[in-house]
Amino acid sequence: MTVDTQNPVKIQLTTRVRIDDEIETYELTVFGTRYQKGKTIYLKYDEIQEEGTIHTVVKILQDEATILRSGLLKMRLSFSLSEQKHGTHESTLGTIFLMTDTKKLSHENGKLSLAYDLSMQGTLAGYYEMDLEYKEDKL
C-alpha cells in the first residue's frame, strides 16, 4: 500500500441518536492519524475504555463511507446515498446484522457528516446523525 500523506489529527466526533421521541448525544475527542491513498481518505484512531481498546478506521470516498471497528468491539458499517448497505456487529453473543439507509453524506473541509436510519436484524433501531471533524494536530 502506497500512502500519499500521513498526518496526526485531532478528531471530534458528535453522534445524535433518535429513538422514538428521545434524542441522546454522544461526544468524543481523540487523536489519530489521517492518511490518503489515491482519492480515498482514511482516519484511524483508538477509543480506550476500561474493558479494552476499540480500534477504528473511517474510510471516506467521494460518495461512500465505511466505519470499521475492531478490538473490544467488532463492527462494520457502510454508507452510500445510492443504496442501502449491509453491516455487522459482532460480540460474544454472536453477530447482529445491520443495515444503513443513508439520508445525508457529505465530506468537505475536514468534516464528514452522515445521517442515516439504522436497522438491526431487519427492525429499525433509530435515526443517527454523525459529524466527524478532523484537523491536523501540530505537535
C-alpha positions in Angstrom: 0.0 0.0 0.0 1.4 3.4 -1.0 0.3 6.1 1.3 0.4 9.6 -0.2 0.4 11.5 3.1 0.1 10.7 6.7 -0.6 13.4 9.4 -1.6 13.4 13.1 -5.1 14.8 13.5 -7.4 15.8 16.3 -10.9 14.2 15.8 -14.1 15.5 17.3 -17.0 13.1 16.9 -20.6 14.0 17.7 -23.3 11.5 17.4 -27.0 12.2 17.9 -29.3 9.2 18.2 -33.1 9.5 18.0 -35.1 6.5 19.1 -38.9 7.2 19.2 -39.1 10.7 20.6 -35.9 10.6 22.7 -32.6 12.1 21.5 -29.2 11.2 23.0 -26.0 13.0 22.1 -22.5 11.4 22.4 -19.3 13.4 22.0 -15.8 12.1 21.7 -12.5 13.9 21.1 -9.5 11.7 20.2 -6.1 12.0 18.5 -5.4 9.8 15.5 -3.9 9.7 12.0 -5.2 10.8 8.6 -3.7 9.3 5.5 -4.7 9.2 1.9 -4.3 6.5 -0.7 -5.4 7.8 -4.1 -8.7 9.6 -3.7 -9.6 7.7 -0.5 -9.1 9.3 2.9 -8.6 7.2 6.0 -8.9 8.3 9.6 -7.5 5.9 12.2 -8.0 6.3 16.0 -8.4 4.3 19.2 -11.0 4.6 21.9 -9.6 3.5 25.2 -12.2 2.1 27.6 -12.0 0.3 30.9 -12.9 -3.0 29.3 -10.3 -2.6 26.5 -9.5 -0.7 23.3 -11.6 -0.1 20.2 -9.6 0.5 17.1 -11.5 2.5 14.5 -10.8 3.2 10.8 -13.1 5.5 8.9 -12.7 5.2 5.1 -14.1 8.2 3.1 -14.6 8.1 -0.7 -16.4 10.7 -2.8 -19.9 9.3 -2.3 -19.4 6.5 0.2 -18.0 6.0 3.7 -17.2 2.9 5.8 -16.6 2.7 9.6 -14.6 -0.4 10.7 -14.1 -1.1 14.4 -12.1 -3.9 15.9 -10.7 -4.9 19.3 -13.1 -4.8 22.2 -15.9 -4.4 19.7 -16.1 -5.6 16.1 -18.3 -3.7 13.7 -18.6 -2.7 10.1 -21.0 0.0 8.9 -21.1 1.3 5.3 -22.9 4.3 3.9 -24.0 5.3 0.4 -26.7 7.7 -0.8 -27.5 5.5 -3.7 -28.3 2.2 -1.9 -28.9 0.7 1.5 -25.8 -1.0 2.9 -25.4 -4.1 5.0 -23.2 -4.2 8.0 -22.4 -6.4 11.0 -21.8 -6.0 14.8 -20.0 -9.0 16.4 -19.9 -9.7 20.1 -19.5 -12.7 22.4 -23.3 -13.2 22.0 -23.0 -13.6 18.2 -23.4 -11.5 15.1 -26.1 -8.9 14.6 -26.9 -7.9 11.0 -27.2 -4.2 10.4 -28.5 -2.1 7.6 -28.0 1.6 6.9 -30.3 3.8 4.9 -28.2 6.9 4.3 -30.1 10.2 4.2 -27.1 12.5 4.1 -23.5 12.0 3.3 -21.1 15.0 2.8 -17.4 15.4 3.2 -15.7 18.7 2.8 -13.0 20.8 4.6 -12.2 18.2 7.2 -15.8 17.3 8.2 -17.7 14.1 7.4 -21.5 14.4 8.0 -23.7 11.4 8.0 -27.4 11.0 8.7 -29.0 7.5 8.5 -31.6 5.1 9.6 -30.1 2.1 11.3 -31.8 -1.3 11.3 -30.8 -4.3 13.4 -31.9 -7.7 12.2 -34.5 -6.0 10.0 -36.0 -3.8 12.7 -35.5 0.0 12.7 -33.2 0.8 15.7 -33.0 4.5 15.4 -32.1 7.6 13.4 -28.5 8.7 13.7 -26.7 11.9 12.8 -22.9 11.8 13.0 -20.5 14.7 12.5 -16.8 13.8 12.4 -14.4 16.8 12.2 -10.7 16.4 11.9 -7.9 18.8 11.7 -4.2 18.5 11.6 -2.7 18.3 15.1 0.5 20.4 15.2 2.8 18.6 17.6 
